Amino acid sequence: MRGDAAYHPLRIDVGAPGAEEQEHPMREKVIIIGSGPAGLTAAIYAGRAALRPLVFEGFSAGGLIPGGQLMFTTDVENYPGFPTGVLGPDLMKNFRDQAERCGARLITQDVSEVDFRRRPFVVRSDDHTVEAHAVIIATGARANWLNLPNEQRLAKSGGGVSACAVCDGALPTFRQQELVVVGGGDSAIEEGSYLTKFAKKVHLVHRRDRLRASKAMQERFFKLVEAGKMSPVWDTQVIDVLGDSMITGVRLKNVKTGAESELPCKGLFLAIGHTPNTEVFRGQIECDEKGYIRLPRPGSTCTNVEGVFAAGDVADHVYRQAVTAAGTGCMAALDAERWLAAQGIE
């Protein structure tokens, strides 16, 4: 991420907290929790509908930062409307500026508690208690990392470490290069298969001696192995990432023998899953076994709680793209607007 990216989170005054606020909290038509592509698109649409949405854009808790995961992305080349690409922070600044121009108000704080059992709903941060007739959850999902120092450093600087092959795999940096994918499930095979379109070869590093992926995905993998496009590295984990400004390789450790080795590569892609940012909603919103919010009505962003909607990666474990998140953010705002109108709240 470029250090001088023009994105500056702003704290706004929504009323001094205190005893009086606790007795008479602010009441909003709609609150949006999260400020990635889903949350800010919802803010744009809700603002244009004269709902004056209040957005808790996050601060740092659980990976929910202002602007979402694109704040960790350097070049975004697959978002429509930017034929030469755009820096992730710059793209999110555009989203934010547009949302504010449409009437959204943003608080740079994390939501610490919600109460969806009463109406109006209650949303709390460290400094504010706010009531809302409708809530849009757009808190996203954070990629799981190995948490190696060099991994994080090179990921943030655009040094060839990524958690999204679809987002970054087609960059010139990775074309006709040897790449490494970490993981053994469907996502790892999917990411590795995608990378074979551009890479010289893809090495799949997995800590077990067999894949966890579905039978169909395993068949795809072994066909790519036979074709010389992918290569398995079994019983192995990445223990370090090599390189200064750009990755030059990874240090590996065999989990059975303890032997260490180095594997030269020009890209490292993590495919060891995502964790949805739903901790604060647990017990009040229905989630699946992985923690993603369930949307019981196909084609709708409605959750199991009437008046609460979910958009973006927090409810999507399949696509996880900025453009699909923005699309569901639009849907959530429209769903919320129609629901509020049906309640006589406009």
C-alpha positions in Angstrom: 0.0 0.0 0.0 1.4 3.4 -1.0 2.4 5.4 2.1 1.1 8.7 0.7 -2.3 7.4 -0.4 -4.9 10.1 0.0 -7.2 8.5 2.4 -7.7 10.3 5.8 -10.3 8.8 8.2 -12.4 11.5 9.8 -14.0 11.6 13.2 -17.2 13.5 13.3 -19.1 14.9 16.2 -22.4 13.1 16.6 -23.2 14.5 20.0 -21.1 14.4 23.2 -21.5 11.1 25.0 -22.7 11.0 28.6 -25.6 10.4 30.9 -28.0 12.4 28.7 -27.0 10.4 25.6 -27.6 7.1 27.4 -31.1 8.2 28.4 -31.9 9.8 25.0 -29.6 8.2 22.4 -29.6 9.5 18.8 -32.1 7.7 16.6 -31.2 7.1 13.0 -33.2 5.7 10.1 -30.4 3.5 9.0 -26.9 2.6 10.4 -24.3 1.0 8.2 -21.5 -1.0 10.0 -18.4 -1.2 7.8 -16.8 1.0 5.1 -15.5 -1.3 2.4 -17.0 -1.4 -1.1 -20.3 -2.9 0.3 -20.7 -0.5 3.2 -19.8 2.7 1.2 -22.0 1.7 -1.8 -24.9 1.1 0.7 -24.1 4.6 2.1 -24.2 6.2 -1.4 -27.6 4.6 -2.2 -29.1 5.3 1.2 -27.8 8.9 1.0 -29.4 9.4 -2.4 -32.6 8.1 -0.9 -32.5 10.9 1.7 -32.0 8.5 4.6 -28.9 10.3 5.8 -27.1 7.1 6.8 -24.7 7.0 9.7 -21.7 4.8 9.0 -19.5 3.2 11.6 -16.5 2.8 9.4 -14.4 0.9 11.9 -11.0 1.7 13.3 -8.9 -1.4 13.9 -10.8 -4.2 15.7 -10.7 -7.6 14.1 -9.2 -6.4 10.8 -12.1 -4.0 10.3 -10.4 -0.7 9.3 -11.7 2.3 7.4 -11.9 1.4 3.8 -11.8 -2.4 4.3 -9.5 -4.9 2.8 -8.7 -2.8 -0.3 -6.7 -0.6 2.0 -4.1 -3.4 2.0 -4.1 -3.7 -1.8 -1.8 -1.8 -4.1 -2.9 -2.2 -7.7 -6.5 -3.0 -8.4 -6.8 -3.9 -12.1 -10.2 -5.6 -12.2 -12.6 -2.9 -10.9 -14.7 -1.5 -13.8 -14.1 2.0 -14.8 -10.4 2.1 -14.2 -8.8 0.8 -17.5 -5.2 1.4 -16.2 -5.9 0.2 -12.7 -6.2 2.1 -9.4 -4.5 1.9 -6.0 -6.8 0.3 -3.4 -6.6 3.2 -1.0 -7.3 5.7 -3.8 -10.4 3.7 -4.9 -11.7 3.6 -1.4 -11.2 7.4 -1.0 -13.3 7.9 -4.1 -16.0 5.7 -2.5 -15.9 7.6 0.7 -15.9 11.0 -0.9 -19.0 10.1 -2.9 -20.8 8.7 0.1 -20.2 11.9 2.0 -21.3 14.0 -1.0 -24.5 11.9 -1.0 -25.2 12.8 2.7 -23.6 9.9 4.6 -22.0 10.7 8.0 -19.1 8.6 9.1 -17.7 7.8 12.5 -14.2 6.3 12.7 -14.9 3.9 15.5 -15.5 0.2 16.0 -18.9 -1.1 17.0 -18.5 -2.8 20.3 -22.0 -4.0 20.9 -25.4 -4.3 19.2 -28.9 -5.1 20.5 -31.2 -6.5 17.8 -33.6 -7.9 20.3 -35.3 -4.5 20.9 -36.7 -1.9 18.5 -35.3 0.5 17.6 -32.1 -1.4 17.4 -29.2 -0.2 19.5 -25.6 0.1 18.2 -22.8 1.1 20.5 -19.2 2.1 20.1 -16.7 3.3 22.8 -18.1 6.8 22.7 -21.6 6.6 21.2 -24.9 4.8 21.8 -27.2 5.1 18.7 -30.6 3.8 18.0 -31.6 2.7 14.4 -34.7 1.6 12.7 -32.6 -0.4 10.2 -29.1 -1.7 10.2 -26.9 -2.8 7.3 -24.0 -5.1 8.2 -21.0 -4.8 5.9 -18.1 -5.7 8.1 -16.4 -8.0 5.5 -14.1 -10.9 6.1 -10.4 -10.9 6.7 -8.0 -13.3 5.0 -6.2 -15.8 7.2 -2.4 -15.3 7.1 0.6 -17.2 8.3 1.5 -14.1 10.4 5.2 -14.2 9.4 6.9 -10.8 9.7 8.2 -10.7 6.1 4.9 -12.0 4.8 3.0 -9.1 6.3 5.7 -6.6 5.2 5.7 -7.7 1.6 1.9 -8.0 1.4 1.4 -4.4 2.6 4.1 -3.0 0.3 3.0 -4.8 -2.8 6.1 -7.0 -2.7 4.5 -10.2 -4.3 2.6 -11.6 -1.3 -1.2 -11.8 -1.7 -4.3 -13.5 -0.3 -6.3 -13.1 -3.6 -5.1 -14.7 -6.8 -8.1 -13.4 -8.8 -7.3 -9.9 -7.6 -3.5 -9.9 -8.2 -2.5 -13.0 -10.2 -2.7 -11.4 -13.6 -0.3 -8.6 -12.7 2.8 -8.4 -14.9 4.9 -9.2 -11.8 3.7 -12.8 -11.8 3.6 -13.6 -15.5 5.8 -16.5 -16.5 7.2 -16.8 -13.0 7.3 -19.6 -10.5 4.6 -19.0 -7.8 3.7 -20.6 -4.5 0.2 -21.2 -3.2 -0.3 -22.3 0.4 -3.3 -24.4 1.3 -5.0 -27.7 0.5 -8.7 -27.0 0.2 -11.0 -26.0 -2.6 -9.9 -22.4 -2.4 -6.2 -23.3 -2.8 -6.9 -25.5 -5.9 -9.1 -22.8 -7.3 -6.5 -20.1 -6.8 -3.6 -22.3 -8.1 -5.6 -23.3 -11.1 -6.3 -19.6 -11.9 -2.6 -18.7 -11.6 -1.6 -21.4 -14.1 -3.1 -19.2 -16.8 -0.2 -16.7 -16.2 2.6 -18.5 -14.3 5.4 -20.6 -15.5 4.6 -23.1 -12.7 2.6 -23.1 -9.5 3.8 -25.0 -6.4 1.2 -26.0 -3.9 2.5 -26.1 -0.4 0.4 -28.1 2.0 1.1 -29.2 5.6 -0.5 -32.6 5.1 0.2 -35.5 2.7 -3.2 -35.3 1.0 -5.7 -32.6 -0.1 -8.7 -31.5 1.9 -10.4 -30.3 -1.4 -13.5 -31.9 -2.9 -13.1 -34.9 -5.2 -13.8 -32.7 -8.3 -11.1 -30.1 -7.3 -8.6 -32.9 -6.6 -9.1 -34.3 -10.0 -8.5 -30.8 -11.5 -5.3 -30.4 -9.5 -3.8 -33.8 -10.5 -4.6 -33.0 -14.2 -2.6 -29.8 -13.8 0.2 -31.7 -12.1 0.3 -34.2 -15.0 0.4 -31.3 -17.4 3.4 -29.8 -15.6 1.6 -26.7 -14.6 1.3 -27.4 -10.8 3.5 -29.3 -8.4 2.6 -30.5 -4.8 4.9 -29.9 -1.9 3.5 -32.3 0.8 3.9 -32.3 4.5 5.4 -28.8 4.4 4.8 -25.4 5.8 6.2 -22.0 4.9 8.2 -20.6 7.8 9.7 -17.5 6.2 9.3 -15.3 3.2 12.6 -14.2 1.5 13.3 -10.9 -0.2 13.7 -7.2 0.5 11.4 -5.1 -1.7 10.1 -8.1 -3.7 9.8 -11.7 -2.8 12.5 -14.0 -4.0 11.5 -17.2 -2.4 10.1 -19.0 0.6 11.8 -21.0 3.4 10.1 -24.3 4.0 10.0 -26.9 6.8 9.0 -30.5 6.4 6.6 -31.1 9.3 7.6 -34.8 9.6 11.4 -34.6 9.3 12.0 -31.0 10.4 14.2 -30.5 7.4 14.4 -27.0 6.0 14.8 -25.9 2.4 14.3 -22.9 0.2 12.0 -22.6 -2.8 12.7 -19.7 -5.2 9.5 -17.9 -6.4 8.3 -14.5 -7.4 4.9 -14.7 -5.7 3.3 -16.2 -2.6 -0.5 -16.6 -2.5 -2.2 -17.5 0.8 -5.4 -19.7 0.4 -6.0 -20.9 3.9 -9.4 -19.4 4.3 -11.1 -16.3 5.5 -12.7 -15.3 8.8 -15.9 -13.2 8.6 -16.1 -10.2 10.9 -19.2 -11.3 12.7 -18.1 -11.7 16.3 -20.1 -8.8 17.6 -23.3 -10.2 16.0 -23.0 -13.7 17.3 -26.1 -15.0 19.1 -28.3 -12.3 17.4 -27.9 -12.9 13.7 -28.0 -16.4 12.2 -24.6 -17.4 10.8 -23.4 -20.6 9.1 -20.8 -23.0 10.5 -17.9 -20.8 9.3 -19.4 -17.6 10.8 -20.8 -16.0 7.6 -24.2 -14.4 7.9 -27.0 -16.4 6.4 -29.4 -14.7 4.0 -32.5 -16.9 4.1 -34.3 -15.3 1.2 -32.5 -15.8 -2.2 -32.0 -12.6 -4.1 -32.3 -10.5 -0.9 -29.9 -9.1 1.6 -32.4 -9.7 4.5 -31.1 -11.6 7.5 -33.2 -13.6 9.9 -33.9 -10.4 11.9 -36.4 -8.1 10.2 -34.8 -4.8 9.5 -31.3 -6.0 9.6 -29.5 -6.5 6.3 -26.1 -7.9 5.3 -23.9 -7.1 2.3 -20.5 -7.9 1.0 -18.0 -10.5 2.1 -19.6 -10.9 5.5 -22.3 -12.9 3.8 -20.3 -14.2 0.8 -17.8 -17.0 1.1 -17.8 -17.7 -2.7 -16.9 -14.6 -4.7 -15.3 -12.2 -2.3 -14.6 -9.5 -4.9 -14.9 -5.7 -4.6 -17.4 -5.5 -7.4 -19.7 -8.1 -6.0 -19.5 -6.5 -2.6 -20.5 -3.2 -4.1 -23.4 -4.8 -5.9 -24.8 -6.3 -2.7 -24.2 -3.0 -0.9 -26.6 -1.4 -3.4 -29.1 -4.2 -2.9 -28.9 -3.8 0.9 -29.6 -0.1 0.7 -32.6 -0.6 -1.6 -33.9 -3.4 0.6 -33.6 -1.2 3.7 -35.2 1.7 2.0 -38.2 -0.4 0.9 -38.5 -2.0 4.3 -38.4 1.4 6.1 -41.1 2.7 3.7 -43.3 -0.3 4.4 -42.9 0.6 8.1 -44.0 4.2 7.4 -40.4 5.5 8.0 -39.2 7.8 5.2 
